[in-house]
Every structure is written in structure tokens, then in C-alpha cells.
Amino acid sequence: MTITDPQVASPRGSTGLPPEEPRFASDLPTPEQLAARYEEVRATTEALSAPLNPEDQVVQSMPDVSPTKWHRAHTTWFFETFVLAPYEPGFRPVHPSYDYLFNSYYEQVGPRHPRHERGLLSRPTVAEVGAYRATVDHTMGSFLAGSARERWDEVAPIIEIGLHHEQQHQELLLVDIKHVLSRNPLCPSYQVRVPAGPASSSWSPAGPVRWCEVEGGVAELGHAGRGFAWDNEGPRHRVFLDDFAVADRLVTCGEWEAFIRDGGYTRPELWLSEGWAMVQQEGWEAPLYWERDGHGWALFTLHGRQPLVTDEPVVHVSFLEADAYARWSGFRLPTEAEWEVAATRVAAGEPPNDLSTGALHPRAAPPVAGERDGVRQLAGDVWEWTASAYRPYPGFRNPPGAVGEYNGKFMCSQMVLRGGACVTPAAHVRPTYRNFFPPSARWAAAGLRLAADPA
């Protein structure tokens, strides 16, 4: 599922999910388990917002970015609209205008405030949004302890979708506020903590790339049906792959510097036509957030402006840039099928650098423990661009009703990313997760690894 602005759509009074077939969860939690998870997820969103002043939370620095206040309100609107309104007897919305202000792209729900004008919403205030969250949380607590149990098979999948949806917005909150703060000449930091670098005992050089060969043949892809998954992760199906190889680590900042020095952004033969047009139109000379610092480079991070560390994975590059780099290197990007097979067969299995670590920044690849250590950095650090367009798996069908707006209608003009990032909640870091963005998107926490054919 994309992290550009994901929600589940359903008109008031209807869930859009048939009661006999919860499409997104095969194992329903108990009301007590889901109540505890609800509190945890909602508290995490507030904790991620806590370092920000009210002034920080209202800025929209570009059309793709949403203000922090809007993320907090929209994820609350989800539970109010899709859980409490249809299932809680006698429920009345907190404010009649919130349906319009905090809907995102649900055509079947009704009209909505334009996305590119979310930064103009000075009202409701940050404090009022906090009160809105508290009111809905209190009502949800009573609902989970009472009437929710009467139609649990219907209600539980919707709540679980809402919680995973809010976790997607937690990642969005972080990448969006990074862009907001980067536009401030004072270079303020979101979190005053220097990420691991050469001065840290946890840092180690990335080392040369090793190639992990993977035998081709028939492979099964997609979610196997246990636990939560988005609908676009299935149905599980078979594909045929030729033999291939993948790099055992991500492309680093130092390697990207070499690409720049060799004229990577000035050589049209390296670029797809759309990519070269973007280079000329936008003046791309380096990844987003890179700035020249004397004779070298610095980059803006959630910890403020930091010196570039050459062994860290490069991040905030578009698919168009990743494709050009791969062509320059003499290799290519893996397909999403190759990526998933590699992740399930030859992964090194090190702990992921996701949101749970608190680093909020990519880390250099861990040291190789042996000659056959496997593929590193497959989970966390950066989302990895693949060579695959975002299209439905064989047998995929949009769910009936407004819920079909979640994934299916975006299966055009997008490219697939895999793996997760340093700002991705741990529950969303799994081999089958299909993220997707337009080819030119740079503000997402995306990087790349290389693949190769046997020859």
C-alpha cells in the first residue's frame, strides 16, 4: 500500500466490507487485544508529534506534503467515519465540517478540501485537533468495551485497517515534517540526536558489494494469508524467474557521489526520457536534501543539517534517478518478484533499522559475518525502488463498495518499492509489502540496491 495518502473509503452507515469475508485480516484479535493496540498506535502518533510546536504543525511546504495537524485529524476522522458512525448507536460527529476538511480522496464519501490547500487550514487549531482526537479516543474506548462486540466480525477488520492506516500516516508525518523543516533557512531539527556516523562505535564501513546469486524457476509470491495484509499483497500466485543476482547491501552515499562526479546528472544517455526532462525542469544535481558544503556535501536530516557519511545508504532519490544510476553502474534494478524471492531465500536476517530503533536515519550496512552472510538491509533503512510497475497480481479484484478505492484505483503510473525505511513502523516491514510512488517522487525515504543477470 502506498504511503502517499492511504485510507479506506466507505460512506457513512456502510463499511464497504462484506461481513462474511474480511479481506485484510485472517486472524481477528479479541476486543481486549485490539483495544490495547488502539491505545498504543494512537499514543505513538501523539509521541511523534510531541517534538513539534503548533507553528510547525500547520505548514504545507509542497502539494505532496500534509501538515502534521492534518495527519492527526485525518486519522481520527477515519475511526469516526468508518467505525463509530455506522456501528455505534446514537453516535453524532464531533463537528459537521470535519467530513469535508479531513477526507482525503474518497469520492464515495463526499466532497473534500483540496489537498494542495491543507496548509491554509488555520482552523481548527492544533489544540482543537488534540481535543478532537481525545474525544474520539474516549468514545472508541467505550465502544470497544461495549457495543463493538455485538458485530465483532464486521467491526474488528475495519478497526485493524484503521490502525495500520494510521501507522502509514506516522511514516508520512515524519517524511512530511522533514520536508517542512528543510525549507526553513534556520535548518531546525525535529530530533536533537546525531545519527550513527564515523565517530560512533556502532558505525562500520559498508565494504565492497558482494553478489548473492539466486536460482531461478517457479516461485510463489504474495501474502500467505496469516495475519494482516493489504489487499494488493495478494492473491498469492506463481511466477517464473531466470537466475539472477542481487547486491548484498544498498547503494551508498559515497557511490552516489561517484555518479555525480562522473556527470551522472548531465549525461542524457543514462536517463529515461521522463527522467531527463525532470533533470532539466527541476534542476536536479544530487539527491533531495543534499547541499554542497565547501568541497564536499552535507545533507538535511530529521536531526538537522549533518555532514554526509559516505557509507550510509543514499536516500531521497526518485525511481528516475535510481534507474539512471543503475544504468551508469552497468547493472539494473531488481524486479519486485526478484526482490521478494531474495528476501525470503537469501536474507542475512539482521535486525531492521525501522521506526522502532528511533534512529530516524539510514545506517551503514552491518559487517559481513562470513563468506555467505546473505543479503543485508532488506528490511528498514530505505524503501527500495524496483523495476516493476505497480499493477494488480493475477486474480486481484477490487473489494466491493468504497473500500475498493484503497489500492486498486492507483494501479497506474506508479512504481513498486519494497523493504521499509528508517521511519516505517515495524508492523509494516515485511517481504510482501508493496509500497508505490510516482517515478519522480523524491521526498519519500527511498533508495536502491542493484541486481544483475548471471552473465
C-alpha positions in Angstrom: 0.0 0.0 0.0 1.2 3.5 -0.8 2.3 5.9 1.9 1.4 8.9 -0.2 -2.0 9.3 1.4 -3.7 5.9 2.1 -7.1 5.5 3.6 -10.1 3.1 3.4 -13.2 4.5 1.9 -16.7 3.8 2.9 -19.8 6.0 3.1 -21.4 6.8 6.5 -23.6 3.9 7.6 -21.7 1.3 5.4 -18.4 -0.4 5.9 -17.9 -1.5 2.3 -16.7 -4.9 3.6 -18.9 -7.9 3.3 -19.4 -9.4 6.8 -18.6 -12.9 5.7 -15.2 -12.0 4.1 -12.8 -9.7 6.0 -10.3 -9.2 3.1 -7.5 -7.7 5.2 -7.1 -9.9 8.2 -7.3 -13.6 8.6 -7.0 -13.8 12.3 -9.2 -11.4 14.2 -7.9 -10.2 17.6 -10.0 -10.1 20.7 -11.7 -6.8 21.7 -9.2 -6.6 24.6 -6.2 -7.1 22.3 -7.5 -4.6 19.8 -8.3 -2.0 22.5 -4.7 -2.2 23.7 -3.3 -1.9 20.2 -5.6 1.0 19.5 -4.2 2.9 22.6 -0.6 2.0 21.5 -0.9 3.2 17.9 -2.8 6.4 18.8 -0.2 7.2 21.5 2.6 6.7 19.1 1.2 9.3 16.7 1.0 11.8 19.6 4.5 11.0 20.6 5.8 11.6 17.1 4.0 14.9 17.1 5.3 16.0 20.5 8.6 17.5 19.4 6.8 19.9 17.2 5.5 23.4 18.1 2.0 24.4 16.9 3.6 26.6 14.3 5.4 23.5 12.9 2.2 21.5 12.6 0.3 23.8 10.2 2.9 24.2 7.4 2.4 22.6 4.0 5.7 23.0 2.1 4.6 21.4 -1.2 1.4 19.8 -2.5 2.5 16.3 -1.7 3.2 17.2 2.0 0.4 17.4 4.5 0.6 19.4 7.7 1.2 17.4 10.9 -2.1 18.7 12.3 -3.9 17.3 9.2 -2.4 13.8 9.7 -3.6 13.8 13.3 -7.1 14.9 12.4 -7.4 12.7 9.3 -6.5 9.5 11.2 -9.1 10.4 13.8 -11.7 11.1 11.1 -11.2 7.5 9.9 -12.4 6.0 13.2 -15.2 8.5 13.5 -16.4 7.9 9.9 -15.9 4.2 9.3 -16.3 2.8 12.8 -18.3 4.9 15.1 -20.8 6.4 12.6 -22.0 3.1 11.2 -21.7 0.9 14.3 -22.1 3.0 17.5 -25.9 3.6 18.2 -26.7 7.2 18.5 -23.3 8.5 17.6 -23.0 12.1 16.4 -19.9 13.5 14.7 -17.7 15.8 16.7 -18.0 18.6 14.1 -20.2 18.6 10.9 -17.4 20.2 8.8 -14.7 17.6 9.6 -16.1 15.3 6.9 -15.1 17.9 4.3 -11.9 19.1 5.9 -10.3 15.7 6.7 -11.5 13.4 3.9 -8.6 12.8 1.5 -9.6 11.1 -1.8 -12.8 9.2 -1.1 -15.1 10.0 -3.9 -17.8 7.9 -2.4 -17.7 9.6 1.0 -18.3 13.1 -0.4 -16.6 16.4 -1.3 -13.4 17.3 0.4 -11.0 20.2 0.9 -8.3 20.3 -1.9 -5.2 18.5 -0.9 -2.8 21.3 -2.0 -4.6 23.8 0.3 -4.4 21.8 3.5 -1.8 24.3 4.7 -4.4 27.1 4.6 -6.5 25.5 7.3 -5.5 27.6 10.3 -8.7 26.4 11.9 -9.4 24.1 13.6 -6.3 24.9 15.7 -3.7 22.4 16.8 -5.3 22.4 20.3 -8.7 21.7 18.8 -7.4 18.8 16.8 -5.9 17.4 20.0 -9.3 17.7 21.7 -10.9 16.0 18.6 -8.5 13.1 19.0 -9.2 12.8 22.7 -13.0 12.9 22.2 -12.9 10.1 19.5 -10.5 8.0 21.6 -12.7 8.2 24.6 -15.7 7.1 22.5 -13.7 4.4 20.9 -12.7 3.1 24.3 -16.4 2.8 25.4 -17.3 1.3 22.0 -14.6 -1.4 22.2 -15.7 -2.3 25.7 -19.4 -2.5 24.8 -21.4 -2.5 21.5 -18.5 -3.3 19.3 -18.7 -6.9 20.5 -22.2 -7.4 19.0 -20.8 -7.3 15.4 -17.2 -8.1 16.1 -16.6 -10.0 12.8 -17.6 -6.8 10.9 -16.1 -4.2 13.2 -12.7 -5.7 14.0 -11.3 -5.8 10.4 -12.3 -2.1 10.0 -10.6 -1.1 13.2 -7.5 -3.1 12.3 -7.3 -1.4 8.9 -7.7 2.0 10.6 -4.7 1.2 12.9 -2.5 0.1 10.0 -3.7 3.1 8.1 -2.6 5.4 11.0 0.8 3.7 11.1 1.2 4.6 7.4 0.4 8.2 8.4 3.1 8.0 11.1 5.7 7.5 8.4 4.1 10.3 6.3 4.2 12.6 9.3 7.9 12.1 9.6 8.8 12.5 5.9 6.5 15.4 5.6 7.8 17.3 8.6 11.3 16.7 7.3 10.4 18.5 4.1 8.8 21.3 6.0 11.8 21.9 8.3 14.2 21.6 5.3 12.6 24.7 3.8 13.4 26.8 6.8 16.7 28.7 6.5 17.4 28.0 10.2 17.7 24.3 9.4 15.8 23.3 12.6 16.0 19.7 13.7 13.0 17.5 14.5 15.0 15.4 17.0 18.3 16.6 18.5 20.3 13.5 18.2 23.1 12.9 15.9 22.7 9.6 13.8 25.4 6.9 13.9 28.4 8.1 11.9 32.2 7.6 11.9 32.5 8.9 15.4 30.1 6.3 16.8 31.2 2.9 17.9 28.1 1.5 16.1 29.3 2.7 12.8 31.3 0.5 10.4 32.3 0.9 6.8 29.9 -0.5 4.2 32.7 -2.6 2.5 32.6 -3.7 -1.1 29.5 -5.1 -2.7 29.1 -8.8 -2.7 26.7 -10.5 -5.1 24.3 -13.1 -3.9 23.2 -15.5 -6.6 19.6 -16.8 -6.6 18.5 -19.8 -8.6 15.5 -19.2 -10.9 12.5 -21.3 -11.5 8.9 -21.2 -10.3 8.4 -19.2 -7.2 5.3 -18.2 -5.1 4.7 -14.6 -4.3 2.3 -12.7 -2.2 0.9 -12.8 1.3 0.2 -16.4 2.5 -3.0 -15.5 4.4 -1.8 -15.4 8.1 -2.1 -12.1 9.9 -2.7 -8.7 8.5 -2.0 -7.7 4.9 -3.3 -5.1 2.4 -5.4 -6.4 -0.4 -2.7 -5.6 -3.0 -0.3 -8.1 -1.4 -2.4 -10.9 -2.8 -3.6 -13.2 -4.2 -0.6 -15.5 -3.7 0.5 -16.7 -7.1 3.3 -18.3 -9.0 5.9 -16.6 -11.3 8.8 -17.9 -13.3 12.2 -16.3 -12.8 15.5 -16.7 -14.6 18.7 -17.0 -12.4 19.7 -13.6 -11.1 22.0 -12.0 -8.5 21.4 -9.1 -6.1 23.8 -6.9 -4.3 24.2 -7.8 -0.6 23.8 -4.1 0.5 22.2 -0.9 -0.5 23.8 1.7 -2.8 25.7 4.2 -0.5 26.1 8.0 -0.5 29.8 7.6 -1.4 28.9 5.5 -4.5 26.3 8.2 -5.5 29.0 10.8 -5.1 31.0 9.0 -7.8 27.9 9.0 -10.0 27.7 12.8 -9.6 31.4 13.3 -10.2 31.2 11.3 -13.4 28.5 13.6 -14.7 25.5 11.5 -13.8 23.1 14.4 -13.8 24.5 15.8 -17.1 24.5 12.8 -19.4 21.2 12.3 -21.2 22.2 8.8 -22.4 21.8 7.5 -18.8 18.3 8.7 -18.4 14.8 7.6 -19.4 13.1 10.4 -21.4 10.9 11.4 -18.4 13.9 11.4 -16.1 16.0 13.6 -18.4 13.0 16.0 -18.7 12.8 16.2 -14.9 16.5 16.8 -14.5 16.2 19.8 -16.8 12.9 21.0 -15.5 13.7 20.7 -11.8 17.4 21.3 -11.9 18.4 18.1 -10.2 22.1 17.9 -9.4 22.0 15.5 -6.4 19.5 13.7 -4.2 16.9 15.7 -2.3 18.3 17.3 0.8 22.0 17.2 -0.4 23.8 20.6 -0.2 27.3 21.5 -1.2 29.4 22.1 1.9 32.7 23.6 0.9 34.4 21.0 -1.2 32.0 18.2 -0.1 28.4 17.5 0.7 26.1 17.9 3.7 22.5 16.7 3.9 19.4 17.8 5.8 18.1 15.1 8.2 15.5 14.9 10.9 18.4 15.6 13.2 19.2 18.8 11.3 22.0 19.5 8.9 24.7 16.8 9.1 27.9 16.0 7.2 27.4 13.4 4.5 28.6 9.9 5.6 29.8 8.1 2.5 28.9 4.5 3.9 25.3 5.3 4.7 22.6 4.3 2.1 21.6 7.0 -0.2 18.0 8.2 0.4 15.5 10.5 -1.2 16.1 9.6 -4.8 13.4 9.1 -7.3 12.9 6.0 -9.4 14.1 8.0 -12.4 17.4 8.7 -10.6 17.7 5.1 -9.3 17.2 3.8 -12.9 19.9 6.2 -14.2 22.3 5.2 -11.5 21.8 1.5 -12.3 22.4 2.1 -16.0 25.6 4.1 -15.1 26.8 1.3 -12.9 26.3 -1.4 -15.6 23.7 -3.2 -13.6 19.9 -2.8 -13.1 17.2 -2.6 -10.5 15.6 -5.9 -9.3 12.0 -6.6 -10.2 9.7 -6.8 -7.3 9.4 -10.6 -7.8 13.2 -10.9 -7.6 13.3 -8.7 -4.5 10.7 -10.8 -2.7 12.4 -14.1 -3.6 15.7 -12.8 -2.4 14.2 -11.5 0.8 12.7 -15.0 1.6 15.7 -17.1 0.4 19.0 -15.3 1.0 18.4 -12.6 3.6 21.1 -12.1 6.2 18.4 -11.7 8.8 19.9 -8.8 10.8 17.5 -6.6 12.9 15.9 -4.0 10.8 16.6 -0.3 11.2 12.9 0.8 11.2 10.9 3.3 13.3 11.3 1.1 16.4 15.0 1.8 16.6 14.4 5.6 17.0 17.4 6.3 14.6 15.2 8.1 12.0 18.1 7.9 9.6 19.6 5.1 7.4 22.6 3.3 8.8 25.6 1.8 7.1 25.4 -1.9 6.3 26.3 -4.2 9.2 29.7 -6.0 8.9 29.7 -9.3 7.0 30.0 -12.2 9.4 31.2 -14.7 6.9 31.6 -15.6 3.2 27.9 -16.5 2.9 26.4 -13.9 5.2 23.4 -13.2 2.8 21.7 -10.1 1.7 21.7 -7.2 4.2 19.5 -4.2 4.7 16.4 -5.9 3.2 14.2 -4.5 6.0 14.3 -0.9 7.1 16.8 1.9 6.3 15.3 2.9 2.9 12.4 1.8 0.7 14.0 0.1 -2.3 12.9 1.0 -5.8 12.2 -1.9 -8.1 11.9 -2.1 -11.9 8.3 -3.2 -11.6 5.3 -1.0 -12.4 2.5 -1.1 -9.8 -0.1 -3.4 -11.3 -2.5 -6.0 -9.8 -1.4 -9.5 -9.1 -3.2 -12.2 -11.2 -6.7 -12.7 -9.8 -6.8 -9.4 -7.9 -10.2 -7.9 -7.6 -11.2 -4.5 -6.0 -13.2 -5.1 -2.9 -16.9 -4.2 -3.3 -18.0 -0.8 -2.2 -16.0 2.3 -1.3 -13.2 0.2 0.2 -12.1 -0.5 -3.4 -10.7 3.0 -3.5 -7.8 2.0 -1.2 -5.4 0.3 -3.6 -6.9 -0.7 -6.9 -7.5 2.8 -8.4 -3.8 3.7 -8.1 -2.5 0.8 -10.2 -1.3 3.1 -13.0 1.7 5.4 -13.4 3.4 4.2 -10.2 6.5 2.1 -9.5 6.8 -0.5 -6.7 9.1 -0.2 -3.7 10.0 -2.9 -1.2 11.5 -3.3 2.2 10.6 -0.5 4.5 12.6 2.5 5.8 14.0 4.0 9.0 10.7 5.8 9.6 8.5 2.8 8.8 6.6 1.2 11.7 7.8 -2.3 12.4 4.4 -3.9 11.6 4.8 -2.7 8.0 8.2 -4.1 7.4 7.5 -7.5 5.7 8.7 -9.2 2.5 5.2 -9.0 0.8 4.5 -5.3 1.5 4.0 -3.4 -1.8 4.7 0.3 -1.5 4.3 2.5 -4.5 5.1 6.1 -5.7 5.1 8.0 -9.0 8.5 7.7 -10.7 9.5 11.3 -10.0 8.8 11.2 -6.2 11.8 12.2 -4.1 10.5 13.2 -0.7 9.8 9.6 0.3 12.5 7.7 2.2 13.6 5.7 -0.9 16.9 4.4 -2.1 18.1 1.4 -4.1 20.1 -1.8 -4.4 21.4 -3.3 -7.7 20.6 -6.6 -9.4 22.4 -8.4 -12.2 21.9 -11.2 -14.7 24.1 -14.3 -14.5 26.2 -13.2 -17.4 
